[in-house]
Amino acid sequence: MLEKPYCACATPPGVSGIAVIRMAGDGSAAVADKVFHIRRAAGDARTVSEMAGYTVAYGVLIDPSTNEMIDEVMVTRFCAPHSYTGEESVEISCHGGLTVRQEILRVLMENGARMAGPGEFTKRAFLAGKLDLSQAEAVMDVIAADSELALRAAESQLSGSLKQQAENISTVLYLQLALFEMYIDEIEEEDDNETKTYYAEELEKSVYAKLKSLADSYRQGRILSERMKIVICGIPNSGKSSLLNCLSGYDRAIVTDVPGTTRDTLEVVTSIRGIPVKLIDTAGIRKTDDVVEAIGVDRATAAITEADIVLWLVSTDEQEKTITELIDPILNLPKETKIALLISKSDTSDEETVKKQEVKVRSLIAEKGYSRTPDLCGSLSSTTGEGLSGIEEFIRKTYDEMGASSSAELLLTNRRHFEVLSSALDKVEKGIAALRAGEPLEGPALLLRAALEDVGEITGKTVSDTLVDTIFSRFCVGK
């Protein structure tokens, strides 16, 4: 039994000027012939089956059961193997109303097509060898990109940059493994440690360094896919919600003079200096008997521990006792978490008062015995905009520093890729250690073979059918 061609709407839900419905698989043109009547086409084609590949025809799409017109449409034909999926395919450009799309999909399925599964078009492209697995995953990254940097990273992987890196590493691993297996019986004498040390050094230079550089790039690349978490904290009425509104560019949080207005964490996604960020406004941190407010304080404290950057707001009139209560939870954060101390509401005080408050906070930190100090100190006024530029520069600098330890030409943005490469890195590191310890070559050879399996999962060479299904199940139906 022949498999039916599959179809889906490739444009998102909602009313639009046009929508695109895709159909792919053997028999796509035959199905289109049943429902599409050509009015004008290149080369005087009278049916979709007669159309040359990469040509467009104008006509009407009808319901064959009633012969009634559904819409005026444009149909584009793609011939195998020169299509996205490698199969015969058809794209129908129709008006973007919901009912129009539903009706077109209905008549396609009534006349020989079926509904596509999630990610089926891209999965077929992968299975046909049009894309490797890293490129297929990059398709969704391009769609989901919400900043220039994220789009640039996704397009780099879509063009095959990660595929090339993985193949280069695999090639070197294969060569090294072949040497091990060739000489596995010949250098097991007592004086073979010099040769093993040489192999270890070659592995470290040619494989370990490249794997580590790629894995290290995930620290920066993660921000592009998961966003940088920036938590705004402080006591009630210290100006947190006003700062959230300023950084997000609109009035997202309610701002009043009443302490405790924000009772829960409030999140806003935006882009600052090209960096995709998640701004998190928190409830004012203080001791309270109010049950609801106490829950908000607990959530605020939890948010701080997960932050990439903490913006700690201290107003010019804040007292020593409340400042001291926040020092421990903030200064005990890992060194990777950047901390900005901002003396807020600076427009309500003179410059000398602002400076004295900053000195006071620094003195209290020193008295608590912390050698660590905030990574940025400054003043802030959400009313006048003072200090906002400095905060934005701090965010950009923090992102740039995340990539300082990596010399990779591309950024890993996908957690699966990071975990697979980390696993390979661990195996290669163990293999190098075994060689330097003078252990028999069988052990390092097994480790290199396992590392090859890991690297192969990047491109899909060694990936299981189950993992492939899992990856593509996360795609949208029309892709």
C-alpha positions in Angstrom: 0.0 0.0 0.0 1.4 3.4 -1.0 1.9 5.9 1.7 -0.3 9.0 1.4 1.3 12.4 0.9 1.1 14.5 4.1 0.0 18.1 4.5 -0.2 20.9 7.1 -0.4 24.7 7.4 3.1 26.1 7.5 2.0 29.5 8.8 1.0 30.3 12.4 -2.6 30.4 13.7 -4.6 33.6 13.4 -5.8 35.8 10.6 -3.2 37.0 8.1 -3.0 38.3 4.6 -1.9 34.9 3.2 -1.3 31.5 4.6 0.8 28.6 3.1 -0.2 25.0 3.2 2.4 22.4 2.4 1.9 19.0 1.0 4.8 16.5 0.4 5.3 12.9 -0.6 4.7 10.8 -3.6 1.4 11.6 -5.2 1.2 15.2 -4.0 0.7 16.6 -7.5 -2.0 14.0 -8.2 -3.9 15.1 -5.1 -3.5 18.8 -6.1 -4.9 17.9 -9.6 -8.1 16.8 -8.0 -8.8 20.1 -6.1 -6.9 22.8 -8.1 -8.1 24.3 -11.5 -5.3 26.2 -13.2 -6.2 29.6 -14.8 -2.7 30.7 -15.7 0.6 28.8 -15.6 4.1 28.8 -17.1 4.4 26.7 -20.3 0.6 26.3 -20.7 0.5 23.6 -18.0 -3.1 22.4 -17.5 -2.6 20.4 -14.3 -0.2 20.5 -11.4 1.3 17.2 -12.6 2.2 19.0 -15.9 3.9 21.9 -14.1 7.7 22.1 -14.2 9.5 22.2 -10.8 9.9 25.6 -9.2 7.1 27.1 -11.2 3.9 28.8 -9.9 0.3 28.6 -11.2 -2.7 30.8 -10.4 -6.2 29.3 -10.2 -9.0 28.3 -7.9 -9.1 25.6 -5.3 -12.4 23.7 -5.2 -14.2 21.0 -3.2 -14.7 18.2 -5.8 -17.7 16.8 -3.9 -19.7 20.0 -4.6 -17.6 21.7 -7.3 -17.8 24.9 -5.2 -14.8 27.2 -5.0 -13.0 27.5 -1.7 -10.4 30.2 -2.6 -8.3 31.7 -5.3 -4.8 30.5 -4.7 -1.2 30.2 -6.0 0.3 26.8 -6.3 4.0 26.1 -6.4 5.4 22.7 -7.5 8.6 21.1 -6.4 9.9 17.9 -8.0 11.9 15.2 -6.3 14.8 15.2 -5.4 15.1 19.0 -5.5 12.7 19.9 -2.7 13.0 20.6 1.0 12.1 17.0 1.9 13.7 15.4 -1.2 10.2 14.3 -2.3 7.6 15.6 -4.7 5.8 18.5 -2.9 3.3 21.3 -3.4 2.8 24.6 -1.6 -0.6 26.4 -1.7 -0.6 30.1 -1.0 -4.1 31.1 0.0 -5.9 33.8 1.9 -5.1 33.8 5.6 -8.5 33.2 7.2 -8.9 30.3 9.6 -11.9 28.8 7.8 -10.1 29.0 4.4 -7.2 27.1 5.8 -9.4 24.5 7.5 -11.4 23.9 4.3 -8.3 23.5 2.1 -6.8 21.0 4.5 -10.2 19.2 4.6 -10.4 18.7 0.9 -6.8 17.7 0.6 -7.3 14.9 3.1 -10.6 13.9 1.5 -8.8 13.5 -1.8 -5.8 11.4 -0.8 -3.6 13.3 1.6 -3.2 12.9 5.4 -2.3 15.3 8.2 1.4 15.7 8.8 2.9 14.9 12.2 5.0 17.4 14.3 8.2 18.2 12.4 7.5 15.6 9.7 8.7 17.8 6.8 12.1 18.5 8.4 12.3 14.8 9.7 11.9 13.6 6.1 14.6 16.1 5.0 16.9 14.6 7.6 16.1 11.0 6.6 16.6 11.9 2.9 20.1 13.3 3.7 19.1 16.9 2.9 20.1 18.0 6.4 22.1 16.4 9.2 20.5 16.4 12.7 22.2 19.5 13.9 21.0 21.4 10.9 17.4 20.1 11.4 17.4 21.2 15.0 18.7 24.6 13.8 15.6 25.0 11.7 13.5 25.4 14.8 16.2 27.6 16.4 15.9 30.0 13.4 12.1 30.1 13.8 12.3 30.7 17.6 15.2 33.3 17.4 14.1 36.5 19.2 17.3 38.5 19.0 19.9 39.2 16.3 22.6 37.2 18.1 20.3 34.2 18.5 19.4 34.3 14.8 23.0 34.6 13.8 24.0 31.5 15.9 21.0 29.5 14.5 21.8 30.4 10.9 25.5 29.4 11.5 24.4 25.9 12.6 21.8 25.7 9.8 24.6 26.4 7.3 26.5 23.3 8.7 29.1 24.9 10.9 28.5 22.4 13.8 28.2 19.5 11.4 31.6 20.4 10.0 33.2 20.7 13.5 31.7 17.3 14.5 32.9 15.6 11.3 36.4 17.1 11.8 36.6 15.8 15.4 35.2 12.4 14.3 37.9 12.1 11.5 40.7 12.7 14.0 39.2 10.2 16.5 38.9 7.6 13.7 42.5 8.0 12.7 43.7 7.8 16.3 41.6 4.7 17.0 42.9 3.1 13.8 46.5 3.6 15.1 45.6 2.1 18.5 44.1 -1.0 16.9 47.0 -1.4 14.4 49.6 -1.3 17.1 47.7 -2.7 20.0 49.8 -5.9 20.0 53.0 -4.3 19.0 53.7 -1.7 21.7 52.7 -3.5 24.8 56.3 -3.9 25.8 57.8 -2.3 28.9 59.4 0.5 26.9 56.2 1.7 25.1 55.3 4.5 27.5 57.0 7.0 25.4 54.7 6.2 22.5 51.6 6.3 24.7 52.6 9.7 26.0 52.9 10.9 22.4 49.4 9.6 21.6 48.1 11.4 24.7 49.6 14.7 23.6 48.2 14.3 20.1 44.8 13.6 21.5 44.9 16.6 23.8 45.9 18.9 21.0 43.7 17.6 18.2 40.6 16.4 20.0 40.4 17.4 23.6 41.1 21.1 23.0 38.4 21.3 20.2 35.8 19.5 22.3 36.5 21.7 25.3 36.3 24.9 23.3 32.9 23.8 21.9 31.6 22.8 25.3 32.8 26.0 26.9 30.9 28.0 24.3 27.6 26.7 25.7 27.9 29.0 28.7 27.4 31.9 26.3 25.2 30.1 23.8 22.8 29.0 26.5 21.8 32.7 26.9 20.7 32.8 23.3 18.3 29.9 23.7 17.2 30.2 27.3 17.7 33.9 27.9 19.9 35.6 30.5 18.1 35.7 33.9 18.3 39.1 35.5 16.7 39.4 38.9 15.9 42.8 40.4 15.8 42.6 44.2 15.7 44.8 47.3 13.5 45.7 50.1 9.9 46.9 49.5 9.6 50.3 47.8 13.2 50.4 46.6 12.3 51.0 43.0 12.4 47.5 41.6 9.2 47.7 39.6 10.1 51.1 38.2 13.4 49.7 37.0 11.6 46.7 35.4 9.4 49.1 33.5 12.3 51.1 32.3 14.4 48.2 31.1 11.4 46.5 29.4 10.3 49.7 27.7 6.7 49.7 28.9 4.7 49.8 32.1 4.6 46.1 32.9 4.6 46.3 36.7 2.3 48.3 38.9 4.2 51.1 40.6 2.9 52.8 43.8 4.4 54.4 46.9 2.9 51.6 49.0 5.6 49.1 50.2 4.8 45.5 49.2 2.8 46.3 46.0 4.6 43.4 44.2 3.7 40.2 46.0 5.1 37.7 43.6 7.8 37.4 40.9 6.9 39.1 37.7 8.7 38.2 34.5 9.3 40.1 31.3 11.2 38.9 28.2 13.0 41.5 26.1 16.3 42.2 24.4 19.0 44.5 25.9 21.9 45.5 23.7 21.1 42.5 21.5 21.1 40.0 24.4 17.8 38.1 25.0 17.0 38.5 28.6 14.3 37.5 31.1 13.8 40.4 33.6 12.4 39.2 37.0 10.9 41.7 39.4 10.6 40.2 42.9 8.6 40.9 46.0 10.4 43.2 48.4 12.6 41.0 50.7 11.8 41.6 54.4 10.5 39.7 57.4 6.7 39.6 57.4 3.8 38.0 59.1 1.6 38.3 56.0 1.2 34.7 54.6 0.9 35.8 51.0 3.8 38.3 51.1 5.9 35.7 52.8 5.4 33.3 49.9 6.5 36.1 47.6 9.6 36.7 49.6 10.5 33.0 49.4 10.0 33.1 45.7 12.2 36.2 45.4 15.0 34.5 47.4 14.7 31.4 45.1 14.9 33.5 42.0 18.1 35.2 43.2 19.8 31.8 43.4 19.0 31.0 39.7 20.1 34.4 38.3 22.8 35.2 35.9 22.8 38.8 37.1 21.3 40.3 40.3 20.5 44.0 40.3 20.5 44.9 44.0 18.6 48.1 44.7 19.3 50.1 47.8 17.4 53.4 48.2 19.2 56.5 49.5 17.2 56.4 52.8 17.4 52.6 53.4 18.5 51.8 57.0 21.5 49.7 58.0 19.4 46.9 59.4 17.6 46.1 56.2 20.8 46.4 54.1 22.6 43.9 56.3 19.8 41.4 56.0 20.3 41.2 52.2 24.1 40.9 52.2 24.3 37.2 53.0 21.8 35.9 50.4 23.4 38.1 47.7 27.1 37.9 48.4 26.9 34.1 49.0 25.9 33.6 45.3 28.4 31.8 43.1 31.1 33.9 41.5 29.6 33.2 38.1 26.5 35.2 39.2 27.2 38.9 38.5 26.0 41.4 41.1 25.2 45.1 40.5 24.7 47.4 43.6 22.5 50.3 42.6 21.7 53.2 44.8 18.2 53.8 43.6 16.0 56.9 43.5 19.1 59.1 43.2 16.9 61.9 41.8 15.4 62.4 45.3 18.8 63.1 46.9 22.0 65.0 46.3 25.2 63.4 44.9 26.9 63.4 48.3 24.0 61.5 50.0 24.1 58.9 47.2 27.8 58.4 47.6 27.6 58.1 51.4 24.9 55.3 51.0 27.2 53.4 48.6 30.1 53.7 51.1 27.9 52.5 53.9 26.9 49.4 51.9 30.5 48.6 51.1 31.5 49.0 54.7 28.8 46.7 55.9 29.9 44.1 53.3 33.5 44.4 54.6 32.3 44.1 58.2 30.6 40.8 57.4 34.0 39.5 56.2 33.3 39.2 52.5 36.3 39.5 50.2 33.9 39.6 47.3 32.4 42.9 46.3 29.6 43.8 43.8 30.8 43.6 40.2 29.2 47.0 39.5 28.4 49.9 41.8 26.4 52.9 40.6 23.4 55.2 41.1 20.0 54.8 39.5 17.0 56.9 38.8 14.1 55.3 36.9 12.5 58.8 36.7 15.4 60.6 35.0 17.1 57.5 33.4 20.3 58.0 35.2 22.3 54.8 35.4 20.2 52.9 32.8 22.9 53.0 30.2 25.5 51.6 32.7 23.2 48.7 33.5 22.7 47.9 29.8 26.5 48.0 29.3 27.0 45.7 32.3 24.6 43.2 30.8 26.4 43.2 27.5 29.8 42.9 29.2 28.6 40.0 31.3 27.5 38.2 28.1 30.7 38.9 26.3 32.8 37.6 29.3 30.9 34.3 29.2 32.6 33.6 25.9 36.0 34.7 27.0 37.1 31.1 27.9 36.1 29.7 24.6 37.8 30.1 21.2 35.1 28.3 19.3 34.0 29.8 16.0 30.4 28.8 16.7 28.2 28.8 19.8 26.5 25.7 21.2 22.9 26.8 22.0 21.3 23.4 22.2 21.4 21.6 25.6 21.4 18.2 23.9 24.5 19.1 21.9 26.2 20.3 25.1 25.5 17.2 27.0 26.6 14.9 24.2 29.9 16.8 23.7 30.5 16.9 27.5 30.1 13.2 27.5 32.6 12.8 24.7 35.0 15.2 26.4 34.9 13.2 29.6 35.8 10.0 27.7 38.6 11.6 25.8 40.0 13.0 29.0 39.9 9.6 30.7 41.6 8.1 27.6 44.4 10.7 27.8 44.9 10.0 31.5 45.0 6.2 30.9 47.7 6.7 28.2 49.8 8.8 30.4 49.5 6.3 33.2 50.9 3.6 30.8 47.8 1.5 30.7 47.2 -1.0 27.9 45.8 0.5 24.7 42.6 -1.5 24.9 41.1 0.8 27.5 41.8 4.1 25.7 40.6 2.5 22.5 37.2 1.6 24.0 36.9 5.2 25.4 37.7 6.7 22.0 35.1 4.4 20.4 32.5 5.6 22.9 33.5 9.2 22.3 32.9 8.7 18.6 29.4 7.4 19.3 28.7 10.6 21.3 30.0 12.9 18.6 28.0 11.0 16.0 24.8 11.9 17.9 25.4 15.5 17.0 24.9 14.9 13.3 22.6 11.9 13.7 25.1 9.2 12.4 24.8 7.2 15.6 21.5 8.5 17.0 18.6 6.1 17.8 15.2 6.1 16.1 13.7 6.9 19.5 15.8 10.0 20.0 15.1 11.2 16.4 11.3 10.8 17.1 11.7 12.7 20.3 13.6 15.6 18.7 11.1 16.0 15.9 8.1 15.7 18.1 9.0 19.1 19.6 8.7 20.8 16.2 5.6 22.6 15.0 3.3 20.5 12.7 3.9 22.7 9.6 7.7 22.3 9.8 
